[in-house]
């Protein structure tokens, strides 16, 4: 059996600010998978957990658009990115716009680990490891500093 875990180095105050309760983190840890897994399945499961913890999912970034981020809770924007590596720049642009328009103050980005990418037999994904490297180069372009968390997969023995 395999389980997911949201890895972070955040203190309790920051976790509370981002609405990342122990219950939410535990629900992610309790997701179990026995074999092959697809990224869309992972994203759907994570979406459902955040939705059940007060995030309003699929939120428009502007009233005159059909452009969305994964969710918002109060002043925290959420992007659950399980797709193509270059979509991360687009998510950062969307979060920056929301910050500029005073819709959010904080940004939370969930990215799969390299291990999860391998487990799902996929490639060219915006993995935590890749995006941290790219963020160091491009961070001054954006109007918001995101909290980037790693969604990892672990084997249970």
C-alpha positions in Angstrom: 0.0 0.0 0.0 1.0 3.6 -0.7 -0.1 6.8 1.0 0.1 10.5 0.2 1.6 13.1 2.5 1.8 16.9 2.2 5.3 17.8 3.2 6.0 21.3 4.6 8.3 23.1 6.9 5.7 25.6 8.1 5.2 26.5 11.7 1.8 26.3 13.4 0.9 30.0 13.0 1.6 29.8 9.2 -0.4 26.5 8.9 -3.3 28.2 10.6 -3.0 31.3 8.4 -3.2 29.0 5.3 -6.1 27.0 6.7 -3.9 23.8 6.8 -5.4 22.1 9.8 -4.1 18.9 11.3 -7.4 17.3 10.2 -6.8 18.3 6.6 -3.2 17.1 6.6 -4.3 13.8 8.2 -7.0 13.3 5.6 -4.4 13.5 2.9 -2.2 11.0 4.8 -5.2 8.6 5.0 -5.5 8.4 1.2 -4.3 4.9 0.3 -3.4 3.5 -3.1 -2.4 0.0 -4.0 -0.9 0.3 -7.4 -1.0 2.4 -10.6 -2.3 6.0 -10.0 -2.9 8.8 -12.4 -2.3 12.5 -11.7 -5.9 13.5 -12.4 -7.0 11.1 -9.7 -4.6 12.6 -7.3 -5.8 16.1 -8.1 -9.4 15.1 -7.7 -8.8 13.6 -4.3 -6.8 16.6 -3.1 -9.5 19.0 -4.4 -12.2 17.1 -2.5 -10.2 17.4 0.8 -9.6 21.1 0.4 -13.2 21.7 -0.6 -14.4 19.8 2.6 -12.2 22.1 4.6 -13.8 25.4 3.5 -12.0 26.3 0.3 -14.3 27.5 -2.4 -13.0 25.5 -5.4 -12.6 26.7 -9.1 -12.5 30.4 -8.4 -12.3 32.9 -11.3 -9.3 35.2 -11.2 -11.4 38.0 -12.9 -15.1 38.5 -13.3 -14.7 39.0 -17.1 -12.8 35.8 -17.7 -13.1 32.0 -17.6 -9.6 31.7 -16.0 -9.6 29.9 -12.7 -7.4 28.9 -9.7 -8.1 25.8 -7.7 -9.6 27.5 -4.8 -9.8 30.4 -2.3 -10.5 30.5 1.4 -10.8 34.0 2.8 -7.6 35.7 1.6 -5.6 32.5 0.7 -5.4 31.5 -2.9 -4.8 27.8 -3.7 -3.3 26.2 -6.8 -3.2 22.4 -6.9 -0.8 21.9 -9.8 -0.5 18.3 -11.0 0.1 19.0 -14.7 2.5 20.2 -17.2 5.6 22.0 -15.8 5.1 25.3 -17.7 1.6 25.7 -16.3 3.2 26.8 -13.0 4.2 30.2 -14.5 0.5 30.7 -15.5 -0.6 29.8 -11.9 1.9 32.4 -10.5 0.5 35.0 -12.9 -3.1 34.3 -11.8 -2.1 34.4 -8.1 -0.2 37.7 -8.7 -3.3 39.2 -10.3 -5.5 38.2 -7.4 -3.0 39.8 -5.0 -2.8 43.0 -7.1 -6.6 43.2 -7.0 -6.7 42.6 -3.2 -8.6 39.3 -3.4 -5.8 37.3 -1.7 -2.9 38.0 0.6 -1.4 34.6 0.7 -0.8 31.9 -1.9 -0.6 28.2 -1.4 0.7 25.9 -4.2 0.6 22.1 -4.0 3.1 20.3 -6.3 3.8 16.6 -6.7 7.2 15.2 -5.7 9.5 13.6 -8.3 8.6 10.3 -6.6 4.9 10.8 -7.1 5.6 11.7 -10.8 7.4 8.4 -11.2 4.7 6.5 -9.4 2.1 7.8 -11.8 4.3 6.9 -14.8 4.3 10.4 -16.2 6.8 13.1 -17.1 7.1 16.8 -17.7 5.1 17.5 -14.6 5.6 20.7 -12.4 7.3 18.7 -9.6 8.2 20.4 -6.3 11.9 19.8 -7.0 11.8 21.4 -10.5 9.6 24.4 -9.5 11.7 25.3 -6.4 14.7 25.5 -8.8 12.8 27.7 -11.2 11.2 29.8 -8.5 14.7 30.9 -7.3 15.3 32.3 -10.8 11.9 33.9 -11.5 10.7 34.9 -8.0 11.2 38.7 -8.4 8.8 38.7 -11.4 5.7 38.0 -9.3 3.7 40.1 -6.8 3.2 37.3 -4.4 5.5 34.9 -2.5 3.8 31.5 -2.5 4.0 28.8 0.1 5.1 25.8 -2.0 4.3 22.4 -0.6 5.3 19.0 -1.8 2.8 16.2 -2.2 4.7 13.0 -1.7 3.9 9.3 -1.9 5.3 6.8 0.6 5.1 3.1 0.7 3.7 1.5 3.9 5.3 -1.6 5.2 
